[in-house]
Amino acid sequence: MLSKAVQSKLNEQIQKEAFAGNAYLAMATWAEGEGLPNIAEFFYNSAEEERQHMMELYRYINANGGVAKLGDKLGKVKDKFKNVLEAFQQVYELEHSVTLAIDELASWCQQNGEHATFFFLQAFVLEQQEAERNVTEILTIIERMGYEPRNLFYLDKQFKKINQQAAEGTEG
């Protein structure tokens, strides 16, 4: 049975995962409007991943005697960007804020004797570390290839490969 305190903190994390998912959907819409289908697909996949995290938290709370909740005040997401670099800088900020929140939650669980939840969160901790590393690599690609209009076709094609690699990583 989950304590009220850990249940509350997990529900806060649900809000953060939902916000991140909504932010990725806004980015996908932006990328579609810019004619960048593979970058849009990257954002759609990222939105789905955040939704999956939210669902894992929902199921964990409900399966352990708690009540999972999604609030109605997630905040406004950014939906306009000057260029691809700015969009992915936003991605990094988004992922980093989720990383900080997960790390803080895991630390709180460890310090407060919520051992089962601490162990449950370990997969999230490692996944966030990988997500930040991946976004840093993408930022490097964008900076090296350039994000001027004449380079966007090639940059978008690069994302086809990135999406395929990510899909292969989740299949195996």
N, C-alpha and C positions, 0 to 999 in steps of 0.2 A: 504494500500500500504506500502510495506516495504521500509525503508530507505536504501540507498546504503551501509551504514556502517553496519547495522544489517544483510543485505543480504550477505555481504562479510564475516562477522563472522560466519554466519550459513553455508556458503559454506566451510569455514575452518573446521567446525565441521564435515561436510560430509566427508572430507578427513580423519579425525581421525577415524570416524566410519568405513570407507572403509579399512583403514590400519589395524584396529583391526580385521575386518572380514578376511582379508588376512592372518593375523598372526594366527588366529584360524585354518584356513584351513591348514597352514603349520604344526601346531601342530597335527592336525588330521592325516595328512600324516605320521608324525613321529610316532604317536601312532599306526597306522595301521602297520607300519614297525616293531614295537616292539611287535606285536601280542597282542595288548590291545584294542580289539574292542569296549568295553564299554566306555573306556576313549576317544577313537577316536570319538564315538558317542556324547559324552559330548562336544568335540571340534567342531564337525559339527553343533550341536545345537547352540553353542555359536556363530559360524560364521553366522548362519542364523539370530540370534537375532541382531547382529551388522548390517547385511544387512537390516533388518526391520527398525532399527533406522535410517539408512541412507535414506531409502525410505520415512519415516515419514518426515524427514527434507526436502527432495526433494519436496514432495507434499506440505508441508507448504510454502516453498519459492515460488513455482510455483503458488499455489492457491492465494497467496497474492501479485501478481504483480511483483514478482522477477524472476530471472533466476537461477535455480539450476545448478551447475557445479561440475563435478568430474574431478580433475586434473589427469595428467598422471605421476606425480612424488610423489608416496606415500612413497617411501623408501623401503629398503630391510628388510624383516621380518626374524626373527631368525627361523631356521628350523631344528636345531640339538640341542639335549639336552643330558646331561650325564645320567640323570635319570628322573623319574616322579616328584620328588621333585623340581628339577630345572625347569622343564616345568611349574609346577604350581606356582613357584615363578615368572616366566615370566608372567603368567596369572594375578597374583596380580599386578605386575608392569603395565601391559597393562590396566587393569580395573582402577587402581588408576590414571593413566595419563588421561584416558577418564573422570573420575570423576572430576579431577582438571579442565579440559577443560570445561566441562559442568557447573561447579560451577562458573568459571570465566566468561563464556558467560552469565549465568543468572544474575550475579552481574552487569556486564556491561549493560545489558538490563534494569535492575532496575535503575541504576544510570543515564541512558541516556533517560529515559522516553519511552522505548520500552515495554510498559506494556503488550500488547497482546502476544508478543514473550516471555516475562518473564513468563507469565502464561502457555504458550505452553510448556516451558522447565521444568516446575515443575515435570511432570511425569518422565522425564529423570533424574532429580536430585534424586528423590526417588528411581528409579530403579538402579541407580549407587550405591547408599548407600546399597541397598540390595545385589547387585552383589559383592561388596567388602566384605560384611559380609559372603556371601556364600563361596567365595574363601578362606577366613580366616578359615572357618569351614573345608573346604576340605584340606587345608594345615595341620590342626590339625589331621585329619583322616590319612593322608599320613604319618605324623611324628609318630603317635601312632602305626599304622599297620606295618610301615616299607616299604621300597621300594627296598629292595634287590630282586634279581631275584626269590628267593623262595617264596616271599610274593606277587609278582605281580599278580598271578592268583586270589588271594583273594581280593586284592585291586581293580582289574578290576571288579570283581563281585560286589563289593560295589558300583561301578559307575553305574551298572545296576539299583540299587535302587535309586541312586541320579537322574539318568535320568528319571525314572518313576515318582519320586516325582515332578521333574520340569515340566514334561508333565501334571501331574494332576493339578499343580498350574496354568498352562496356560489355561486349559480347563474350570476351574470354575470361 
